[in-house]
Amino acid sequence: MRLRLVHLISILLTGGVVLPLVLMGTLTAWNLRQGFDGYLLVRDQKRAQQLAALVASQSDGFQSLQGFLEHVSWPSLLARFNAQSAGQRTGPVSHRAPPHAAVPPVLPPPDAGDAQVAALADDAAR
């Protein structure tokens, strides 16, 4: 069975559009996944270092790990860590919309009379 020229051109054009589209989608999904995994890794390392610094600051008076573990309550230590971390978060201060810029006054058309120009100027000055 022989393909007609119209069918052959249609298949080639469709393949020429679909193949790059699928490749670009696959590349974008892979790139986003890698970037997000890297972001999570950096964030986890930073939080682990902050927790290690908090544990080190709490363990100054202890001679051994056993003494530290008997004295310090992990739930209270983690609650203190979460409270400190909540104060260091960055992001929007509030969820309000940004203030709108002042709306410029509407100017009359160039052929307007002097009375209209004076009235609009008075309205704009208020």
C-alpha positions as CSV (number, residue, x, y, z in Angstrom):
1,M,0.0,0.0,0.0
2,R,1.4,3.3,-1.1
3,L,1.0,6.5,0.9
4,R,-0.3,9.5,-0.9
5,L,1.9,12.6,-0.9
6,V,-0.6,14.5,1.3
7,H,-0.6,11.8,3.9
8,L,3.2,11.6,3.9
9,I,3.6,15.4,4.3
10,S,1.0,15.4,7.1
11,I,2.8,12.6,9.0
12,L,6.2,14.3,8.5
13,L,4.8,17.7,9.7
14,T,3.0,16.1,12.7
15,G,6.1,14.2,13.6
16,G,8.2,17.3,13.2
17,V,6.0,19.2,15.7
18,V,5.3,16.4,18.2
19,L,8.9,15.1,18.5
20,P,10.4,18.4,19.6
21,L,7.4,19.1,21.8
22,V,7.9,15.8,23.7
23,L,11.6,16.2,23.9
24,M,11.3,19.8,25.3
25,G,8.7,18.7,27.8
26,T,10.9,15.8,29.0
27,L,13.9,18.0,29.3
28,T,12.0,20.7,31.2
29,A,10.5,18.1,33.6
30,W,14.0,16.6,34.2
31,N,15.5,20.0,34.7
32,L,12.8,21.1,37.2
33,R,13.2,17.9,39.2
34,Q,17.0,18.2,39.4
35,G,16.8,21.8,40.5
36,F,14.2,21.1,43.1
37,D,16.1,18.2,44.5
38,G,19.2,20.4,44.7
39,Y,17.2,23.1,46.5
40,L,15.9,20.6,49.0
41,L,19.4,19.3,49.6
42,V,20.8,22.7,50.3
43,R,17.9,23.6,52.6
44,D,18.2,20.4,54.5
45,Q,22.0,20.9,55.0
46,K,21.4,24.4,56.2
47,R,18.8,23.3,58.7
48,A,21.0,20.4,59.9
49,Q,23.8,22.9,60.6
50,Q,21.5,25.2,62.5
51,L,20.2,22.3,64.6
52,A,23.8,21.2,65.2
53,A,24.7,24.7,66.4
54,L,21.7,24.7,68.7
55,V,22.7,21.3,70.2
56,A,26.3,22.5,70.6
57,S,25.2,25.7,72.4
58,Q,23.0,23.6,74.8
59,S,25.8,21.0,75.5
60,D,28.5,23.3,76.8
61,G,28.3,22.2,80.5
62,F,28.2,18.5,79.9
63,Q,31.3,16.2,80.0
64,S,29.7,13.3,78.1
65,L,27.0,12.6,75.6
66,Q,25.1,10.4,78.1
67,G,24.8,13.4,80.6
68,F,23.6,15.6,77.8
69,L,21.0,13.1,76.6
70,E,19.7,12.6,80.2
71,H,19.4,16.3,80.8
72,V,18.0,17.7,77.6
73,S,14.5,17.0,76.4
74,W,14.5,16.5,72.6
75,P,10.9,17.6,72.1
76,S,11.7,20.9,73.9
77,L,14.9,21.3,72.0
78,L,13.2,20.7,68.7
79,A,10.4,23.1,69.7
80,R,13.0,25.8,70.4
81,F,14.7,25.0,67.1
82,N,11.4,25.4,65.2
83,A,10.7,28.6,67.0
84,Q,14.1,30.0,66.0
85,S,13.6,28.8,62.4
86,A,10.2,30.4,62.1
87,G,11.8,33.8,62.9
88,Q,14.4,33.4,60.2
89,R,12.0,32.5,57.3
90,T,12.0,34.9,54.4
91,G,9.0,35.6,52.3
92,P,6.2,38.1,51.9
93,V,5.5,40.1,55.0
94,S,1.8,40.1,54.3
95,H,-0.6,38.8,51.6
96,R,-1.9,42.3,50.8
97,A,-1.9,43.5,47.2
98,P,0.8,46.1,46.4
99,P,-0.4,49.7,46.6
100,H,-1.6,51.0,43.3
101,A,0.2,53.9,41.7
102,A,-1.6,57.2,41.6
103,V,-3.7,57.5,38.5
104,P,-2.6,60.3,36.3
105,P,-5.3,62.9,35.6
106,V,-7.3,62.6,32.4
107,L,-6.3,65.3,30.0
108,P,-8.8,66.9,27.7
109,P,-8.5,66.4,24.0
110,P,-6.3,69.0,22.3
111,D,-9.2,71.0,20.8
112,A,-11.0,71.5,24.1
113,G,-11.9,74.9,25.2
114,D,-10.2,76.9,28.0
115,A,-13.1,76.4,30.4
116,Q,-12.8,72.6,30.2
117,V,-9.0,72.7,30.7
118,A,-9.4,74.9,33.8
119,A,-12.1,72.6,35.2
120,L,-10.0,69.5,34.7
121,A,-6.9,71.2,36.2
122,D,-9.0,72.1,39.3
123,D,-10.2,68.5,39.6
124,A,-6.6,67.2,39.3
125,A,-5.3,69.7,41.9
126,R,-7.8,68.4,44.6
